[in-house]
């Protein structure tokens, strides 16, 4: 059994969770798992590479408001610089992207 890591509030406060709107989505060539998303944070656009292609077609995500980790260090994945991380929940068989249940503006911070 995996041991749970307990963090303090000071650690959690370092994570910048934001609402982003998916502007475009496409499959990453050479990968069955990855989608390249262009998202809007209101005042800026970013590219995020997300491992959701087995669960979502690109068209399903366009226009959707999602939750991202906005202050994650950029990382190259399949040669694409990913500038954040999409949040999703999985039970091992299914995956669901985390979305707000109300119309919240792009760039809004989660707390």
N, CA, C and O atoms as a GROMACS GRO file, in nm:
protein
  444
    1UNK      N    1   0.084  -0.118   0.000
    1UNK     CA    2   0.000   0.000   0.000
    1UNK      C    3   0.088   0.124   0.000
    1UNK      O    4   0.188   0.132   0.072
    2UNK      N    5   0.051   0.220  -0.081
    2UNK     CA    6   0.128   0.344  -0.095
    2UNK      C    7   0.106   0.434   0.026
    2UNK      O    8  -0.008   0.457   0.067
    3UNK      N    9   0.216   0.486   0.081
    3UNK     CA   10   0.206   0.575   0.196
    3UNK      C   11   0.164   0.715   0.150
    3UNK      O   12   0.218   0.767   0.053
    4UNK      N   13   0.069   0.774   0.220
    4UNK     CA   14   0.021   0.907   0.186
    4UNK      C   15   0.119   1.012   0.237
    4UNK      O   16   0.172   1.001   0.347
    5UNK      N   17   0.142   1.112   0.154
    5UNK     CA   18   0.227   1.224   0.190
    5UNK      C   19   0.138   1.336   0.240
    5UNK      O   20   0.045   1.378   0.171
    6UNK      N   21   0.165   1.384   0.359
    6UNK     CA   22   0.088   1.494   0.417
    6UNK      C   23   0.170   1.622   0.397
    6UNK      O   24   0.288   1.627   0.430
    7UNK      N   25   0.104   1.726   0.342
    7UNK     CA   26   0.172   1.854   0.321
    7UNK      C   27   0.106   1.961   0.407
    7UNK      O   28  -0.009   1.949   0.448
    8UNK      N   29   0.181   2.066   0.433
    8UNK     CA   30   0.127   2.179   0.508
    8UNK      C   31   0.061   2.278   0.415
    8UNK      O   32   0.081   2.273   0.294
    9UNK      N   33  -0.017   2.368   0.472
    9UNK     CA   34  -0.085   2.470   0.393
    9UNK      C   35   0.015   2.555   0.316
    9UNK      O   36  -0.015   2.600   0.206
   10UNK      N   37   0.134   2.577   0.373
   10UNK     CA   38   0.236   2.657   0.305
   10UNK      C   39   0.280   2.592   0.173
   10UNK      O   40   0.315   2.662   0.078
   11UNK      N   41   0.279   2.458   0.167
   11UNK     CA   42   0.311   2.388   0.043
   11UNK      C   43   0.198   2.400  -0.058
   11UNK      O   44   0.221   2.426  -0.176
   12UNK      N   45   0.075   2.382  -0.011
   12UNK     CA   46  -0.040   2.391  -0.100
   12UNK      C   47  -0.052   2.531  -0.160
   12UNK      O   48  -0.087   2.545  -0.278
   13UNK      N   49  -0.024   2.634  -0.082
   13UNK     CA   50  -0.036   2.772  -0.130
   13UNK      C   51   0.062   2.805  -0.241
   13UNK      O   52   0.046   2.907  -0.310
   14UNK      N   53   0.164   2.722  -0.260
   14UNK     CA   54   0.260   2.743  -0.368
   14UNK      C   55   0.202   2.704  -0.504
   14UNK      O   56   0.252   2.748  -0.607
   15UNK      N   57   0.098   2.622  -0.505
   15UNK     CA   58   0.039   2.573  -0.629
   15UNK      C   59  -0.063   2.676  -0.680
   15UNK      O   60  -0.157   2.713  -0.609
   16UNK      N   61  -0.042   2.721  -0.804
   16UNK     CA   62  -0.129   2.821  -0.866
   16UNK      C   63  -0.229   2.750  -0.958
   16UNK      O   64  -0.198   2.720  -1.073
   17UNK      N   65  -0.348   2.724  -0.905
   17UNK     CA   66  -0.454   2.659  -0.982
   17UNK      C   67  -0.539   2.767  -1.046
   17UNK      O   68  -0.583   2.860  -0.979
   18UNK      N   69  -0.562   2.754  -1.177
   18UNK     CA   70  -0.638   2.855  -1.252
   18UNK      C   71  -0.740   2.790  -1.344
   18UNK      O   72  -0.728   2.674  -1.383
   19UNK      N   73  -0.842   2.869  -1.377
   19UNK     CA   74  -0.939   2.830  -1.479
   19UNK      C   75  -0.881   2.870  -1.615
   19UNK      O   76  -0.833   2.982  -1.633
   20UNK      N   77  -0.886   2.778  -1.709
   20UNK     CA   78  -0.839   2.804  -1.846
   20UNK      C   79  -0.946   2.755  -1.943
   20UNK      O   80  -1.017   2.658  -1.915
   21UNK      N   81  -0.956   2.821  -2.056
   21UNK     CA   82  -1.050   2.779  -2.161
   21UNK      C   83  -0.970   2.717  -2.275
   21UNK      O   84  -0.873   2.775  -2.322
   22UNK      N   85  -1.012   2.599  -2.319
   22UNK     CA   86  -0.944   2.531  -2.428
   22UNK      C   87  -0.983   2.597  -2.560
   22UNK      O   88  -1.100   2.600  -2.597
   23UNK      N   89  -0.882   2.652  -2.629
   23UNK     CA   90  -0.904   2.722  -2.756
   23UNK      C   91  -0.888   2.625  -2.874
   23UNK      O   92  -0.964   2.631  -2.972
   24UNK      N   93  -0.789   2.537  -2.863
   24UNK     CA   94  -0.769   2.437  -2.968
   24UNK      C   95  -0.713   2.310  -2.904
   24UNK      O   96  -0.653   2.314  -2.797
   25UNK      N   97  -0.733   2.199  -2.973
   25UNK     CA   98  -0.684   2.070  -2.926
   25UNK      C   99  -0.653   1.983  -3.047
   25UNK      O  100  -0.728   1.981  -3.144
   26UNK      N  101  -0.543   1.912  -3.039
   26UNK     CA  102  -0.505   1.821  -3.148
   26UNK      C  103  -0.422   1.707  -3.092
   26UNK      O  104  -0.358   1.719  -2.988
   27UNK      N  105  -0.426   1.597  -3.163
   27UNK     CA  106  -0.345   1.481  -3.123
   27UNK      C  107  -0.198   1.510  -3.145
   27UNK      O  108  -0.160   1.580  -3.239
   28UNK      N  109  -0.114   1.454  -3.058
   28UNK     CA  110   0.030   1.468  -3.072
   28UNK      C  111   0.078   1.353  -3.160
   28UNK      O  112   0.057   1.236  -3.128
   29UNK      N  113   0.142   1.388  -3.270
   29UNK     CA  114   0.190   1.287  -3.364
   29UNK      C  115   0.288   1.193  -3.294
   29UNK      O  116   0.380   1.238  -3.226
   30UNK      N  117   0.266   1.062  -3.313
   30UNK     CA  118   0.354   0.962  -3.255
   30UNK      C  119   0.314   0.916  -3.116
   30UNK      O  120   0.382   0.833  -3.056
   31UNK      N  121   0.203   0.969  -3.064
   31UNK     CA  122   0.157   0.930  -2.931
   31UNK      C  123   0.009   0.894  -2.935
   31UNK      O  124  -0.071   0.963  -2.998
   32UNK      N  125  -0.026   0.785  -2.866
   32UNK     CA  126  -0.166   0.746  -2.853
   32UNK      C  127  -0.233   0.813  -2.734
   32UNK      O  128  -0.356   0.820  -2.728
   33UNK      N  129  -0.153   0.863  -2.640
   33UNK     CA  130  -0.206   0.916  -2.514
   33UNK      C  131  -0.218   1.068  -2.509
   33UNK      O  132  -0.299   1.121  -2.432
   34UNK      N  133  -0.140   1.139  -2.590
   34UNK     CA  134  -0.125   1.284  -2.570
   34UNK      C  135  -0.207   1.371  -2.664
   34UNK      O  136  -0.223   1.342  -2.783
   35UNK      N  137  -0.259   1.480  -2.606
   35UNK     CA  138  -0.321   1.588  -2.682
   35UNK      C  139  -0.244   1.716  -2.656
   35UNK      O  140  -0.199   1.740  -2.544
   36UNK      N  141  -0.230   1.797  -2.758
   36UNK     CA  142  -0.171   1.930  -2.746
   36UNK      C  143  -0.286   2.029  -2.737
   36UNK      O  144  -0.366   2.042  -2.830
   37UNK      N  145  -0.295   2.099  -2.624
   37UNK     CA  146  -0.402   2.196  -2.602
   37UNK      C  147  -0.346   2.337  -2.604
   37UNK      O  148  -0.240   2.362  -2.548
   38UNK      N  149  -0.417   2.428  -2.666
   38UNK     CA  150  -0.390   2.571  -2.650
   38UNK      C  151  -0.500   2.623  -2.561
   38UNK      O  152  -0.618   2.608  -2.592
   39UNK      N  153  -0.460   2.685  -2.449
   39UNK     CA  154  -0.559   2.733  -2.353
   39UNK      C  155  -0.542   2.882  -2.331
   39UNK      O  156  -0.433   2.937  -2.346
   40UNK      N  157  -0.653   2.947  -2.295
   40UNK     CA  158  -0.652   3.089  -2.262
   40UNK      C  159  -0.669   3.107  -2.112
   40UNK      O  160  -0.757   3.046  -2.050
   41UNK      N  161  -0.584   3.191  -2.056
   41UNK     CA  162  -0.596   3.230  -1.916
   41UNK      C  163  -0.649   3.372  -1.905
   41UNK      O  164  -0.631   3.438  -1.803
   42UNK      N  165  -0.714   3.418  -2.008
   42UNK     CA  166  -0.768   3.554  -2.011
   42UNK      C  167  -0.670   3.651  -2.073
   42UNK      O  168  -0.696   3.705  -2.180
   43UNK      N  169  -0.557   3.673  -2.006
   43UNK     CA  170  -0.459   3.769  -2.055
   43UNK      C  171  -0.342   3.703  -2.127
   43UNK      O  172  -0.252   3.773  -2.174
   44UNK      N  173  -0.342   3.570  -2.136
   44UNK     CA  174  -0.235   3.500  -2.207
   44UNK      C  175  -0.284   3.364  -2.256
   44UNK      O  176  -0.381   3.308  -2.204
   45UNK      N  177  -0.214   3.312  -2.357
   45UNK     CA  178  -0.241   3.177  -2.406
   45UNK      C  179  -0.120   3.090  -2.377
   45UNK      O  180  -0.007   3.138  -2.376
   46UNK      N  181  -0.146   2.963  -2.352
   46UNK     CA  182  -0.039   2.867  -2.324
   46UNK      C  183  -0.066   2.736  -2.397
   46UNK      O  184  -0.178   2.707  -2.439
   47UNK      N  185   0.041   2.659  -2.412
   47UNK     CA  186   0.031   2.524  -2.466
   47UNK      C  187   0.047   2.427  -2.350
   47UNK      O  188   0.137   2.440  -2.268
   48UNK      N  189  -0.041   2.329  -2.346
   48UNK     CA  190  -0.033   2.223  -2.245
   48UNK      C  191  -0.043   2.089  -2.317
   48UNK      O  192  -0.132   2.069  -2.400
   49UNK      N  193   0.047   1.999  -2.285
   49UNK     CA  194   0.042   1.863  -2.338
   49UNK      C  195  -0.020   1.776  -2.227
   49UNK      O  196   0.030   1.770  -2.115
   50UNK      N  197  -0.130   1.709  -2.261
   50UNK     CA  198  -0.205   1.633  -2.160
   50UNK      C  199  -0.228   1.490  -2.206
   50UNK      O  200  -0.257   1.465  -2.323
   51UNK      N  201  -0.214   1.396  -2.115
   51UNK     CA  202  -0.231   1.254  -2.144
   51UNK      C  203  -0.376   1.209  -2.135
   51UNK      O  204  -0.409   1.121  -2.056
   52UNK      N  205  -0.461   1.270  -2.216
   52UNK     CA  206  -0.605   1.240  -2.210
   52UNK      C  207  -0.663   1.187  -2.342
   52UNK      O  208  -0.784   1.171  -2.353
   53UNK      N  209  -0.578   1.161  -2.440
   53UNK     CA  210  -0.626   1.126  -2.574
   53UNK      C  211  -0.702   0.993  -2.580
   53UNK      O  212  -0.781   0.973  -2.671
   54UNK      N  213  -0.679   0.903  -2.485
   54UNK     CA  214  -0.754   0.777  -2.484
   54UNK      C  215  -0.896   0.795  -2.431
   54UNK      O  216  -0.980   0.707  -2.447
   55UNK      N  217  -0.921   0.910  -2.370
   55UNK     CA  218  -1.050   0.935  -2.306
   55UNK      C  219  -1.131   1.047  -2.372
   55UNK      O  220  -1.253   1.052  -2.360
   56UNK      N  221  -1.061   1.138  -2.440
   56UNK     CA  222  -1.127   1.253  -2.503
   56UNK      C  223  -1.079   1.270  -2.646
   56UNK      O  224  -0.960   1.260  -2.674
   57UNK      N  225  -1.174   1.297  -2.737
   57UNK     CA  226  -1.139   1.342  -2.871
   57UNK      C  227  -1.107   1.490  -2.860
   57UNK      O  228  -1.165   1.559  -2.776
   58UNK      N  229  -1.016   1.540  -2.942
   58UNK     CA  230  -0.981   1.682  -2.934
   58UNK      C  231  -1.102   1.775  -2.940
   58UNK      O  232  -1.108   1.874  -2.866
   59UNK      N  233  -1.200   1.743  -3.026
   59UNK     CA  234  -1.317   1.830  -3.043
   59UNK      C  235  -1.400   1.843  -2.915
   59UNK      O  236  -1.466   1.945  -2.894
   60UNK      N  237  -1.398   1.740  -2.830
   60UNK     CA  238  -1.474   1.742  -2.706
   60UNK      C  239  -1.423   1.847  -2.608
   60UNK      O  240  -1.499   1.898  -2.525
   61UNK      N  241  -1.296   1.880  -2.616
   61UNK     CA  242  -1.236   1.971  -2.520
   61UNK      C  243  -1.241   2.118  -2.563
   61UNK      O  244  -1.233   2.207  -2.479
   62UNK      N  245  -1.254   2.142  -2.693
   62UNK     CA  246  -1.254   2.280  -2.743
   62UNK      C  247  -1.373   2.356  -2.685
   62UNK      O  248  -1.488   2.311  -2.694
   63UNK      N  249  -1.345   2.471  -2.625
   63UNK     CA  250  -1.448   2.554  -2.562
   63UNK      C  251  -1.472   2.521  -2.416
   63UNK      O  252  -1.540   2.597  -2.346
   64UNK      N  253  -1.419   2.409  -2.369
   64UNK     CA  254  -1.440   2.367  -2.230
   64UNK      C  255  -1.350   2.448  -2.136
   64UNK      O  256  -1.235   2.475  -2.168
   65UNK      N  257  -1.404   2.486  -2.020
   65UNK     CA  258  -1.325   2.549  -1.915
   65UNK      C  259  -1.271   2.436  -1.827
   65UNK      O  260  -1.345   2.348  -1.784
   66UNK      N  261  -1.141   2.440  -1.802
   66UNK     CA  262  -1.073   2.336  -1.728
   66UNK      C  263  -0.993   2.398  -1.613
   66UNK      O  264  -0.981   2.521  -1.604
   67UNK      N  265  -0.939   2.314  -1.527
   67UNK     CA  266  -0.852   2.360  -1.419
   67UNK      C  267  -0.710   2.317  -1.453
   67UNK      O  268  -0.686   2.201  -1.489
   68UNK      N  269  -0.615   2.412  -1.442
   68UNK     CA  270  -0.476   2.380  -1.471
   68UNK      C  271  -0.386   2.424  -1.355
   68UNK      O  272  -0.422   2.512  -1.277
   69UNK      N  273  -0.270   2.361  -1.346
   69UNK     CA  274  -0.163   2.409  -1.259
   69UNK      C  275  -0.084   2.507  -1.344
   69UNK      O  276  -0.018   2.467  -1.440
   70UNK      N  277  -0.091   2.635  -1.310
   70UNK     CA  278  -0.034   2.740  -1.394
   70UNK      C  279   0.112   2.770  -1.366
   70UNK      O  280   0.180   2.828  -1.451
   71UNK      N  281   0.162   2.732  -1.249
   71UNK     CA  282   0.301   2.767  -1.216
   71UNK      C  283   0.394   2.646  -1.215
   71UNK      O  284   0.495   2.645  -1.145
   72UNK      N  285   0.360   2.544  -1.292
   72UNK     CA  286   0.446   2.428  -1.308
   72UNK      C  287   0.560   2.462  -1.403
   72UNK      O  288   0.539   2.527  -1.505
   73UNK      N  289   0.680   2.419  -1.370
   73UNK     CA  290   0.795   2.444  -1.456
   73UNK      C  291   0.769   2.384  -1.595
   73UNK      O  292   0.731   2.267  -1.605
   74UNK      N  293   0.790   2.463  -1.703
   74UNK     CA  294   0.769   2.410  -1.839
   74UNK      C  295   0.855   2.286  -1.864
   74UNK      O  296   0.966   2.274  -1.812
   75UNK      N  297   0.801   2.195  -1.945
   75UNK     CA  298   0.870   2.070  -1.974
   75UNK      C  299   0.841   2.030  -2.118
   75UNK      O  300   0.728   2.044  -2.166
   76UNK      N  301   0.944   1.982  -2.188
   76UNK     CA  302   0.925   1.935  -2.326
   76UNK      C  303   0.873   1.792  -2.324
   76UNK      O  304   0.931   1.704  -2.261
   77UNK      N  305   0.763   1.772  -2.396
   77UNK     CA  306   0.703   1.639  -2.410
   77UNK      C  307   0.680   1.617  -2.558
   77UNK      O  308   0.606   1.692  -2.622
   78UNK      N  309   0.743   1.513  -2.614
   78UNK     CA  310   0.736   1.486  -2.759
   78UNK      C  311   0.777   1.609  -2.838
   78UNK      O  312   0.721   1.637  -2.944
   79UNK      N  313   0.875   1.683  -2.787
   79UNK     CA  314   0.927   1.801  -2.856
   79UNK      C  315   0.842   1.926  -2.843
   79UNK      O  316   0.874   2.029  -2.902
   80UNK      N  317   0.733   1.920  -2.764
   80UNK     CA  318   0.643   2.034  -2.744
   80UNK      C  319   0.661   2.084  -2.601
   80UNK      O  320   0.658   2.005  -2.506
   81UNK      N  321   0.680   2.215  -2.586
   81UNK     CA  322   0.693   2.270  -2.451
   81UNK      C  323   0.555   2.281  -2.386
   81UNK      O  324   0.469   2.355  -2.434
   82UNK      N  325   0.536   2.208  -2.277
   82UNK     CA  326   0.411   2.212  -2.202
   82UNK      C  327   0.426   2.313  -2.090
   82UNK      O  328   0.520   2.305  -2.010
   83UNK      N  329   0.333   2.408  -2.084
   83UNK     CA  330   0.342   2.520  -1.990
   83UNK      C  331   0.235   2.512  -1.882
   83UNK      O  332   0.168   2.611  -1.853
   84UNK      N  333   0.220   2.396  -1.824
   84UNK     CA  334   0.121   2.376  -1.720
   84UNK      C  335   0.072   2.232  -1.722
   84UNK      O  336   0.120   2.150  -1.800
   85UNK      N  337  -0.025   2.204  -1.636
   85UNK     CA  338  -0.080   2.069  -1.627
   85UNK      C  339  -0.232   2.077  -1.610
   85UNK      O  340  -0.282   2.151  -1.526
   86UNK      N  341  -0.302   2.001  -1.690
   86UNK     CA  342  -0.447   1.988  -1.680
   86UNK      C  343  -0.476   1.895  -1.563
   86UNK      O  344  -0.407   1.794  -1.545
   87UNK      N  345  -0.578   1.926  -1.483
   87UNK     CA  346  -0.617   1.838  -1.373
   87UNK      C  347  -0.730   1.746  -1.417
   87UNK      O  348  -0.825   1.788  -1.482
   88UNK      N  349  -0.717   1.619  -1.381
   88UNK     CA  350  -0.817   1.519  -1.415
   88UNK      C  351  -0.820   1.414  -1.304
   88UNK      O  352  -0.724   1.398  -1.230
   89UNK      N  353  -0.932   1.345  -1.294
   89UNK     CA  354  -0.948   1.236  -1.197
   89UNK      C  355  -0.963   1.106  -1.274
   89UNK      O  356  -1.023   1.102  -1.382
   90UNK      N  357  -0.909   0.998  -1.216
   90UNK     CA  358  -0.917   0.868  -1.282
   90UNK      C  359  -0.941   0.759  -1.178
   90UNK      O  360  -0.891   0.766  -1.066
   91UNK      N  361  -1.018   0.659  -1.218
   91UNK     CA  362  -1.036   0.542  -1.132
   91UNK      C  363  -0.963   0.420  -1.189
   91UNK      O  364  -0.987   0.307  -1.146
   92UNK      N  365  -0.876   0.444  -1.286
   92UNK     CA  366  -0.802   0.336  -1.349
   92UNK      C  367  -0.860   0.296  -1.484
   92UNK      O  368  -0.786   0.257  -1.574
   93UNK      N  369  -0.991   0.304  -1.497
   93UNK     CA  370  -1.057   0.270  -1.623
   93UNK      C  371  -1.114   0.392  -1.694
   93UNK      O  372  -1.116   0.398  -1.817
   94UNK      N  373  -1.159   0.489  -1.616
   94UNK     CA  374  -1.219   0.610  -1.672
   94UNK      C  375  -1.138   0.731  -1.627
   94UNK      O  376  -1.066   0.726  -1.527
   95UNK      N  377  -1.152   0.840  -1.702
   95UNK     CA  378  -1.084   0.964  -1.668
   95UNK      C  379  -1.180   1.079  -1.691
   95UNK      O  380  -1.255   1.080  -1.789
   96UNK      N  381  -1.179   1.176  -1.600
   96UNK     CA  382  -1.265   1.292  -1.613
   96UNK      C  383  -1.184   1.418  -1.588
   96UNK      O  384  -1.120   1.432  -1.484
   97UNK      N  385  -1.187   1.511  -1.683
   97UNK     CA  386  -1.120   1.639  -1.668
   97UNK      C  387  -1.195   1.720  -1.562
   97UNK      O  388  -1.318   1.722  -1.561
   98UNK      N  389  -1.121   1.786  -1.474
   98UNK     CA  390  -1.182   1.870  -1.370
   98UNK      C  391  -1.229   2.000  -1.434
   98UNK      O  392  -1.151   2.071  -1.497
   99UNK      N  393  -1.357   2.031  -1.416
   99UNK     CA  394  -1.417   2.152  -1.474
   99UNK      C  395  -1.497   2.226  -1.366
   99UNK      O  396  -1.550   2.162  -1.275
  100UNK      N  397  -1.505   2.359  -1.375
  100UNK     CA  398  -1.588   2.433  -1.280
  100UNK      C  399  -1.736   2.409  -1.310
  100UNK      O  400  -1.773   2.386  -1.425
  101UNK      N  401  -1.820   2.413  -1.208
  101UNK     CA  402  -1.962   2.389  -1.230
  101UNK      C  403  -2.041   2.517  -1.257
  101UNK      O  404  -2.162   2.514  -1.278
  102UNK      N  405  -1.970   2.632  -1.256
  102UNK     CA  406  -2.034   2.760  -1.289
  102UNK      C  407  -1.945   2.834  -1.388
  102UNK      O  408  -1.829   2.798  -1.408
  103UNK      N  409  -2.001   2.938  -1.449
  103UNK     CA  410  -1.928   3.015  -1.550
  103UNK      C  411  -1.832   3.112  -1.480
  103UNK      O  412  -1.870   3.222  -1.442
  104UNK      N  413  -1.709   3.069  -1.464
  104UNK     CA  414  -1.604   3.147  -1.399
  104UNK      C  415  -1.509   3.196  -1.509
  104UNK      O  416  -1.477   3.120  -1.601
  105UNK      N  417  -1.463   3.322  -1.503
  105UNK     CA  418  -1.377   3.373  -1.609
  105UNK      C  419  -1.240   3.304  -1.618
  105UNK      O  420  -1.186   3.255  -1.519
  106UNK      N  421  -1.189   3.302  -1.739
  106UNK     CA  422  -1.054   3.247  -1.764
  106UNK      C  423  -0.954   3.323  -1.679
  106UNK      O  424  -0.961   3.446  -1.667
  107UNK      N  425  -0.860   3.250  -1.620
  107UNK     CA  426  -0.757   3.312  -1.539
  107UNK      C  427  -0.792   3.318  -1.392
  107UNK      O  428  -0.704   3.346  -1.310
  108UNK      N  429  -0.919   3.292  -1.355
  108UNK     CA  430  -0.960   3.297  -1.214
  108UNK      C  431  -0.878   3.196  -1.134
  108UNK      O  432  -0.856   3.083  -1.178
  109UNK      N  433  -0.834   3.238  -1.015
  109UNK     CA  434  -0.757   3.152  -0.926
  109UNK      C  435  -0.848   3.064  -0.842
  109UNK      O  436  -0.955   3.108  -0.799
  110UNK      N  437  -0.806   2.943  -0.820
  110UNK     CA  438  -0.877   2.854  -0.728
  110UNK      C  439  -0.816   2.868  -0.591
  110UNK      O  440  -0.695   2.889  -0.577
  111UNK      N  441  -0.899   2.856  -0.490
  111UNK     CA  442  -0.848   2.866  -0.353
  111UNK      C  443  -0.922   2.768  -0.264
  111UNK      O  444  -0.894   2.760  -0.145
   0.00000   0.00000   0.00000
